[in-house]
Amino acid sequence: MTMVLVAPEFHDAAQVLVAKTRAQLDSLNINVLEFSVDALQSASLQREVADLTLVISFGGDGTFLKAAAAAHGAGVPVLGVNFGRLGYLLPIEPDQLWGVLSRGLESGFTVEDRSVLHVGLPDGEQLIAINELAIEKREPGHMLRLSTMVDAEQFVAYAADGIVVATPTGSTAYNLSAGGPVLDPTMRATILTPVAPHLAVDRSIVLPPDRVVTIAVDDERGAVAVLDGRFVGPITTSGTVTITTHPVPLKLVVDASSDTFGRLRSILSPTDLRL
């Protein structure tokens, strides 16, 4: 059994808990490997780590998204320990970690399946998104013209700052700030939300997971693709992006007693934010 611990290199509190967790797992004869966030980006856990059982993320949402993508690629669950401000993506607080690990090792981890997007870029690159794909305008001061298709049928043409295609897990991220709906994170669905649309449909569309969404850039200035907050490249005029629900969900370890809707209340009630 091998567990991978992922943390920002210079986050002192996270590194302290990483060291403590490693010592506790070592005492149980569990093999432990540590990766910094940057090192994990270039690592293929499925290829490099034998007998991988679990990936544990220590940090905020950015760290978790990278760790989750790596865990998904390796076909193992991910556990997120919250060192960020709110942590809707991260259901485990630092003081809960060892209890969750102990119970999981003794009787099995409680795991939720979360939908993941499969994204095909114009250059043929294939990526996954845990939260969302955003296609955004390339130059300030101009609207971006986009046309969308659902399956093989023409859908809506947008003039907007961009469009967000989100998972239910990502519904509380960019999608929410753009005015999109909040979905239960365990649902299987795809959300399309325009960003600051002009004289066009200004409502989100929620689609079932078997739909294929195609977005074409109809703008000579082109656009940029941003996946889970990370810039992935430009999209030129007439370039198309294809988005589907990945057939394999992300497996997220949760505490059986975790308060999902309590965390959601914190998102929807700004006075509850941890400052």
C-alpha positions as CSV (number, residue, x, y, z in Angstrom):
1,M,0.0,0.0,0.0
2,T,1.3,3.4,-1.0
3,M,-0.1,6.9,-0.2
4,V,1.0,10.1,-1.9
5,L,1.1,13.3,0.0
6,V,0.9,16.6,-2.0
7,A,1.5,20.0,-0.5
8,P,2.8,23.4,-1.5
9,E,6.5,23.5,-0.8
10,F,6.5,26.7,1.3
11,H,3.2,26.3,3.2
12,D,4.6,25.8,6.7
13,A,1.4,24.6,8.4
14,A,0.7,22.1,5.6
15,Q,4.3,20.8,5.7
16,V,4.0,20.3,9.5
17,L,0.9,18.1,9.0
18,V,2.5,16.3,6.1
19,A,5.5,15.4,8.4
20,K,3.2,14.2,11.2
21,T,1.0,12.2,8.8
22,R,4.0,10.6,7.2
23,A,5.3,9.5,10.7
24,Q,1.9,8.0,11.6
25,L,1.6,6.1,8.3
26,D,5.2,4.9,8.6
27,S,4.4,3.4,12.0
28,L,1.7,1.3,10.2
29,N,4.2,0.2,7.6
30,I,2.4,2.1,4.9
31,N,4.7,3.3,2.1
32,V,4.6,7.1,1.7
33,L,5.7,9.4,-1.1
34,E,5.7,13.2,-1.0
35,F,5.3,15.5,-4.0
36,S,5.3,19.2,-4.2
37,V,2.5,20.7,-6.3
38,D,4.9,21.6,-9.1
39,A,6.5,18.2,-9.1
40,L,3.1,16.5,-9.3
41,Q,2.2,18.4,-12.4
42,S,4.9,16.6,-14.4
43,A,4.5,13.2,-12.6
44,S,2.4,10.3,-13.8
45,L,1.4,8.6,-10.7
46,Q,0.0,5.6,-12.5
47,R,3.3,5.0,-14.1
48,E,5.7,6.0,-11.3
49,V,4.0,4.7,-8.1
50,A,3.4,1.0,-7.5
51,D,0.5,-0.1,-5.3
52,L,-1.0,3.4,-5.1
53,T,-4.0,3.5,-2.8
54,L,-4.7,7.1,-2.0
55,V,-3.6,10.7,-2.8
56,I,-3.9,13.2,0.0
57,S,-3.8,17.0,-0.8
58,F,-2.7,19.4,1.9
59,G,-3.5,23.0,0.8
60,G,-6.2,25.1,-0.8
61,D,-8.4,24.5,-3.9
62,G,-5.5,25.0,-6.3
63,T,-3.4,22.2,-4.7
64,F,-6.4,20.0,-4.5
65,L,-7.4,20.4,-8.2
66,K,-3.9,19.3,-9.3
67,A,-3.8,16.4,-6.9
68,A,-7.3,15.3,-7.9
69,A,-6.4,15.3,-11.6
70,A,-3.4,13.2,-10.8
71,A,-5.4,10.8,-8.7
72,H,-8.1,10.5,-11.3
73,G,-5.5,9.7,-13.9
74,A,-4.1,7.0,-11.6
75,G,-7.6,5.6,-10.9
76,V,-7.3,6.1,-7.1
77,P,-9.3,8.2,-4.6
78,V,-8.2,11.6,-3.4
79,L,-8.6,13.1,0.0
80,G,-8.4,16.9,0.4
81,V,-7.3,18.5,3.7
82,N,-8.4,22.1,3.9
83,F,-5.7,24.8,4.4
84,G,-7.6,27.3,2.3
85,R,-10.2,29.9,3.3
86,L,-13.5,28.0,2.8
87,G,-12.8,24.6,1.4
88,Y,-16.0,23.5,-0.3
89,L,-13.8,21.2,-2.4
90,L,-12.0,20.1,0.7
91,P,-14.2,18.3,3.1
92,I,-11.6,17.4,5.7
93,E,-10.2,19.9,8.2
94,P,-6.6,19.3,9.5
95,D,-7.7,18.1,12.9
96,Q,-10.0,15.5,11.3
97,L,-7.4,13.9,9.1
98,W,-6.1,11.2,11.3
99,G,-9.5,10.1,12.4
100,V,-10.6,9.8,8.7
101,L,-7.5,7.9,7.8
102,S,-7.7,5.5,10.8
103,R,-11.4,4.7,10.1
104,G,-10.7,4.3,6.4
105,L,-7.8,1.9,7.0
106,E,-9.8,-0.1,9.5
107,S,-13.1,-0.4,7.7
108,G,-12.8,1.3,4.3
109,F,-13.0,4.9,3.2
110,T,-16.3,6.7,2.5
111,V,-16.0,7.8,-1.1
112,E,-18.3,10.0,-3.3
113,D,-18.2,9.9,-7.1
114,R,-17.8,13.3,-8.7
115,S,-18.3,14.1,-12.4
116,V,-15.3,15.1,-14.4
117,L,-15.2,16.8,-17.8
118,H,-13.3,15.4,-20.7
119,V,-12.1,18.4,-22.8
120,G,-10.8,18.1,-26.4
121,L,-8.8,21.2,-27.6
122,P,-8.5,22.2,-31.2
123,D,-4.9,21.0,-31.4
124,G,-6.0,17.5,-30.4
125,E,-4.8,17.7,-26.7
126,Q,-7.1,15.9,-24.3
127,L,-7.6,17.1,-20.8
128,I,-9.8,16.7,-17.8
129,A,-11.5,19.4,-15.7
130,I,-12.6,18.8,-12.1
131,N,-14.3,22.2,-11.7
132,E,-14.7,23.8,-15.1
133,L,-13.4,24.8,-18.5
134,A,-13.7,28.6,-19.3
135,I,-13.3,30.0,-22.7
136,E,-12.6,33.7,-22.3
137,K,-12.0,36.8,-24.5
138,R,-8.4,37.4,-25.4
139,E,-8.4,41.2,-25.4
140,P,-10.1,43.6,-22.9
141,G,-12.7,46.0,-24.2
142,H,-14.2,43.6,-26.7
143,M,-16.9,41.0,-26.6
144,L,-16.2,37.4,-27.6
145,R,-18.5,35.7,-30.1
146,L,-19.0,32.0,-29.5
147,S,-21.4,29.5,-31.1
148,T,-22.4,26.3,-29.3
149,M,-23.7,22.9,-30.3
150,V,-25.3,20.2,-28.2
151,D,-24.7,16.8,-29.7
152,A,-25.0,17.5,-33.5
153,E,-27.6,20.3,-33.1
154,Q,-26.9,24.0,-33.3
155,F,-27.6,25.6,-29.9
156,V,-27.0,29.2,-28.9
157,A,-24.6,31.9,-30.3
158,Y,-23.2,34.1,-27.6
159,A,-21.7,37.6,-27.5
160,A,-20.1,37.7,-24.1
161,D,-16.9,37.9,-22.1
162,G,-16.8,34.1,-22.2
163,I,-18.5,30.9,-21.3
164,V,-18.0,28.5,-18.4
165,V,-18.7,24.8,-18.7
166,A,-18.8,23.4,-15.2
167,T,-19.3,20.2,-13.3
168,P,-21.6,20.0,-10.3
169,T,-18.5,20.0,-8.0
170,G,-17.4,23.2,-9.8
171,S,-20.9,24.8,-9.7
172,T,-19.7,26.8,-6.6
173,A,-16.6,28.2,-8.3
174,Y,-16.4,30.3,-11.5
175,N,-19.9,29.2,-12.5
176,L,-21.4,30.6,-9.3
177,S,-19.6,34.0,-9.6
178,A,-20.9,34.2,-13.2
179,G,-24.5,33.8,-12.0
180,G,-24.8,30.0,-12.6
181,P,-26.8,27.6,-10.4
182,V,-25.5,25.6,-7.5
183,L,-25.9,21.8,-8.0
184,D,-25.5,19.0,-5.5
185,P,-21.9,17.9,-6.1
186,T,-22.8,14.3,-6.4
187,M,-25.1,14.9,-9.4
188,R,-24.0,13.9,-12.9
189,A,-24.6,17.0,-15.1
190,T,-22.9,19.6,-17.2
191,I,-23.6,23.4,-16.7
192,L,-23.2,26.0,-19.4
193,T,-23.0,29.6,-18.1
194,P,-22.3,32.6,-20.2
195,V,-20.1,35.3,-18.6
196,A,-21.5,38.8,-19.0
197,P,-23.6,38.1,-22.1
198,H,-24.7,40.9,-24.4
199,L,-28.1,40.8,-26.0
200,A,-28.2,37.0,-25.7
201,V,-29.5,34.3,-23.5
202,D,-28.3,35.2,-20.0
203,R,-29.4,32.0,-18.3
204,S,-27.4,28.9,-17.6
205,I,-28.3,25.6,-19.2
206,V,-28.0,22.3,-17.2
207,L,-27.5,19.3,-19.4
208,P,-27.5,15.5,-18.7
209,P,-24.1,13.8,-18.7
210,D,-24.5,12.0,-22.0
211,R,-24.6,15.2,-24.1
212,V,-21.7,16.4,-26.2
213,V,-21.0,20.1,-26.1
214,T,-19.1,21.8,-28.9
215,I,-18.0,25.4,-28.6
216,A,-16.6,27.3,-31.7
217,V,-14.8,30.7,-31.5
218,D,-16.3,33.0,-34.1
219,D,-14.0,36.0,-33.5
220,E,-11.0,37.1,-35.4
221,R,-9.2,38.0,-32.1
222,G,-9.5,34.4,-30.9
223,A,-9.9,33.3,-27.3
224,V,-8.1,31.6,-24.5
225,A,-8.9,28.3,-22.7
226,V,-8.6,28.2,-18.9
227,L,-9.1,24.8,-17.2
228,D,-9.6,24.7,-13.4
229,G,-8.0,28.2,-13.1
230,R,-5.0,27.2,-15.2
231,F,-4.3,28.8,-18.6
232,V,-4.0,26.0,-21.2
233,G,-3.7,27.9,-24.5
234,P,-5.2,30.1,-27.1
235,I,-8.1,29.2,-29.4
236,T,-7.9,30.7,-32.8
237,T,-10.8,31.7,-35.0
238,S,-13.0,28.8,-36.0
239,G,-11.2,26.6,-33.4
240,T,-13.6,24.3,-31.7
241,V,-13.5,22.7,-28.2
242,T,-15.5,19.5,-27.4
243,I,-16.6,18.8,-23.9
244,T,-18.2,15.5,-22.6
245,T,-18.6,13.9,-19.2
246,H,-15.7,11.6,-18.6
247,P,-16.8,8.0,-18.2
248,V,-14.8,7.6,-15.1
249,P,-15.7,9.8,-12.1
250,L,-13.3,11.3,-9.6
251,K,-13.5,9.4,-6.3
252,L,-13.4,11.8,-3.4
253,V,-12.8,10.6,0.2
254,V,-15.2,12.3,2.6
255,D,-15.9,12.1,6.4
256,A,-19.1,10.1,6.8
257,S,-20.2,12.9,9.3
258,S,-19.2,15.8,7.0
259,D,-21.6,18.7,6.7
260,T,-21.9,19.3,2.9
261,F,-24.7,21.7,3.2
262,G,-23.1,23.5,6.1
263,R,-20.1,24.3,3.8
264,L,-22.6,25.3,1.1
265,R,-24.3,27.7,3.5
266,S,-20.9,29.3,4.1
267,I,-20.4,29.9,0.4
268,L,-23.9,31.5,0.0
269,S,-23.6,33.5,3.3
270,P,-20.4,35.7,3.0
271,T,-20.5,36.6,6.7
272,D,-19.5,33.0,7.4
273,L,-16.3,33.1,5.4
274,R,-13.1,32.3,7.2
275,L,-11.0,35.5,7.0
